[in-house]
Amino acid sequence: MQLSELEHIFDLLKERPRQHLAAAWAIDANTIEAVSRAVDIGFLEATLVGDEKTIRQVCENIGIDSGKFNILHELTDTSAVTRATDLINSQKCNLLMKGNLSTDKYMRAILNKEKGLMDQGSVLSHVTVMRIASYHKLLIIGDVAIIPVPDLKQKIAIAIYLINTAHALGIDKPKLAILAATEQVLPGMPACTDAAVISKMADRGQIKGAIIDGPLSMDLSINKEAVRIKTFESTVAGDADCILFPNIESGNVFYKINTMFGTSEQAAILVGARVPAVLSSRGDSAATKLYSLALAAMLAN
């Protein structure tokens, strides 16, 4: 079943065992509320790592029973994220979440060569699932937050992450658009040549599980009227499930425009580490954090 709304993920999770979350420096109301709702829905058991007094006080302030969580006391955000990653590496938890700490501290813990969560050769990336009111289905995009200018190897990894996410959401054969400024294969534009290579790899079965086309411009990726006007022939054009952006600027601008000026809901996680890791902004709503937890649970082993 292909999902049309982010909240439909909850229905799929009802059929799965609960996942075990370690939430690093989970001392803020939005994080605790999101985790509480996930526990109540039934797809998580949660460990909150942070200052215990603050966590219990926030729970009291927003009317949540702190007894539903396992609380591990840590006095600083750096010690909290280190302990949270230790819980992952000791296999006591299989999901990680960023609470009220900065992204750079969170990333340093994940990328730490001795105690982090990366296997040698792995590519850490970011996947976002968006429900944009003006688009006819969920849109899965990457990378909008981690890799500044992905090379061909990284783009192949991102493509596979997007495809795997689509499969987890019930899309058996997702349509993946490799984005560039133009649909022409122009040798002087790396975004175009990389897109052509990835598309040909898919044609020859080197990348499986999706229909891939590129380079495609943004209008041709998601706008059926533009496809009609330009008389462009492509199975993907105008109906993309996934979009692979050529650089972080284009992806991030697309994401921010839709979250700030459009009507959209989103879930966002890190992929490529040993476990899915929720990477949401400290200012994100409890709803965004909840959807991100649900997406991470869908992708957990």
N, C-alpha and C positions, 0 to 999 in steps of 0.2 A: 504493500500500500504506500503510494507516494503522499507525503504530508503536504498540506497547504498552509498550515499555521504552526507556529512554534509550539504553542500549547499542546498540540497533538502528540508531541514527543512524550508527554506524560503518560499517554495511553499505551505507547509501546513499552515504556519502562515498567508498567505494571506486570508485564510478563517476564521480567528479568529479576534475578536476585539483587538485593541491596548492594550497593558499592560502598566502599569505606573511604571517607574523605578526611584529609588533613588540611585544615584551614589555617594558614600562617598569619599571625598577628590579627586575629579575627576579633577586634575590639570595638568595631563600629556597628551602628544600628543596621545599615543596609546589608552588610555581610551577614550578620547574625540573623536578620529577618529572612534573607534568602535561604540560608542553610536550614533554618527552622521549618520553612515551608517545604523544602525538599525532604526533610525528615518526616514531616506530616503526610506528604503525598506518598511516601513509602519507598523511594528509590535510593536513599542514603542512610548510612550511619555516620555520625560526624564527630570528629575530634577537633576542638578549637584550641589553638596554641597561642597563648598570650598572657597578659596580666590578668590573673584570675579575678581579682577584686573588680577590675573594670568590666570584664565580661559579665560577671553576675549583676553588676549595677545596671549595665545597659539592658540586659535581659529583663530586669525588674522594671526599668523605665518604659519599655515597649510591650510589656505584658507577656513575656515569653518565659516558659518554665526552663530554667537553666539545667534542670535534671535530665533533659532529653539529650544533652551533649556529654561527651567525655572531655573534660577541661584539663589541659596540661599547662601549668604555670611557667611562664617565662617573662622576665622583666623588660626585655628589649625586643625590638622588631627583628634585629639581626639574629639573636639567639632563637627567636621563635621560628623564623624561616629555616634555620639550620636544623632545628629539632623536627620540623615538619618534613623536610627532605629525608631525615634519618628514618622517620616512620615509613616513608615510601621504600627506602632501600632495605629496610628490615621486613618488608612485605606485610606490615601491620595495616597499611592503608594503600589504596590503589588509585586515588585521585588527589590532586593538589589544587589548592585555591589561594589566591592572593587576597589578603585582607587589607588593612589600612596601612600598608607599607609602600614605599616607592617601588616603581617598576625596576629600577637599576639594582636594588638590593635583592629583589625577587629573582631577577635574571642571573645575578652573580651566584646565588645559591644553586640554581638549576645547572649552570654551566661550570661550577666548581669541578676541577679535574679530579680531585680526590673524593669528595663527598657529594658531588652533584648527581644529576639524573640522566646524563648523556652517555650513550655508548659510542665507541670510536667509529668515526665515519658517518654518524647520524647527522641529519640536517634539521635544526630546530626552525619551525615556521609557525605561522599564525593563520588560523582558519576562522572565518566569520560566516555565520548563516544569518541572512537578513530577510525579514518580511517587509517588503516595500509596498505600500498601499497601491501604487500605480502599476506594479508588475503583477503578472498573473500567477506567480508561484514563488516558492522560496528560492532565494538566490544565494549560492555558496561562493565566497570570494577569498582570494589570498594573493599575495601576502600584503597586509595593510599596516603591519606594525613591527616586524622583526628584521627582515633582510632588506637592506637599502636598495641594492641593485643586484638581483639574483643572476648568477651566470647560468649557462645552459643546464649544468648538472643540478643546480638548485631549483631551476624551473621544472625540471622533470620530477624532482622530489615533491614540489608544491602541487604539481598536476596530480600525482598519485594520492597525496593527502586530500585534495579536493574530491577526487573520485571515491576514495574510501569513505569520506564523510557522506557523500551522496548515497552510497550503498547503505550506510547505516540508517539513513533517513528514508529508506524504502524505494530509492530510485535505482532500478535495475541497470539501466543503460543511460547514465547521465550525459547530457550534451555540454561539452566543455569548450568554451571560447578562449583562445589565446589572444590577448588584447594587444593592439598596436594602434598607432595613429591613423593607419590606412590598411585597407585590405590587400593592397598590392605587395608583392614580395620584392622589396627594394633592398639590394645588397648593401647599401650604405647605412641601413638602419638595423642594428642588432635585434631590436624587438621583432622586426619582420622576419629576419632569417632564423632566429631561434624558434619563432612560432611555426615556421614552415618545417623545420627539422622535427619538432615535437609532433606535428600533424602527420608527417610521413612515418614517424616511428609508430604511431597508433595504427596507421593504415597497414603496416607490416607486422602488427601483433606484438611489437616490443613494449607497448603500453596497452594494457588490457582493461576491459570493463567500462569503456566509455566511447562515445562518438566525439572526436576531437577535430576542430577546424581552427585555422589561423594562418596568417594574421587576419584578425577581424577588428574593425573599428568598433567603438562603443555603440554607435547607433545600429550597426548591422548585428551586433551581438544580441540586443534586447528589444529592438523596435521592428515589428513586422511591417509597418508601413514604409520604413526606410528600405527594407529589403525589397518590397514591391516596387518602389519608385526607382531604385537602382538596378532592378532586374537581376539581383544577385542570387545565384543558386548555391544553396548550402543547407544541409539538414540541421545544422546548429543555428544558423543565423535567425535572429528574431525570437529564438526560443531557448536560449542558454539556461542550463541549470547551474553552471559553474563559470566563473570568469577568473582567469589567471592574469594578474596585472604585471606589466613589465618592470615596474619599480615601485618603491614604497610611496613616493609622492602621489602618483596617479591613484593608487589603491586607497591611501589615507584620505585624499581629498574626496574621492567617491564616497567613502564611508562617512566622513564628517558632514558632507553636504546632506546626505540622506538622514543622518541622525539629528542634525541641527535644524535643517530647513524643511525636511520632508516628514512624512508620517511613516515611521519605520520602527520595527522591533528587531532586536538582534541578540545573538548568542555568539560568544567569542572565546576561543581556547587556543593554547599552544599545543602543537603536535610535533612528534619527532623525538621527544623525551621518552623515558621508560613508561611513563603514564601520562594521560591527558592532564593538562594543567590549565586551570581557569585564569585568564589574564584579563581582568576588567579594570576599568579606571576606578580610582577611589571615589569619584563623583558619580559613577553609574548607579542607576536605580536598583532597588531590590529585585524588580522584575527582570532586568537585564542579567543580573547575577544569577537569578534562579534559572533562566533559560540557558545560561552558560553552564551551570552545573548539570542540567539535564543533558545538554549536548555532550559534555565530558563523560557522563555516565553511559551514554549510548556508544561511545567509542572505547570504553574501558574493556580490557580483556577479562 
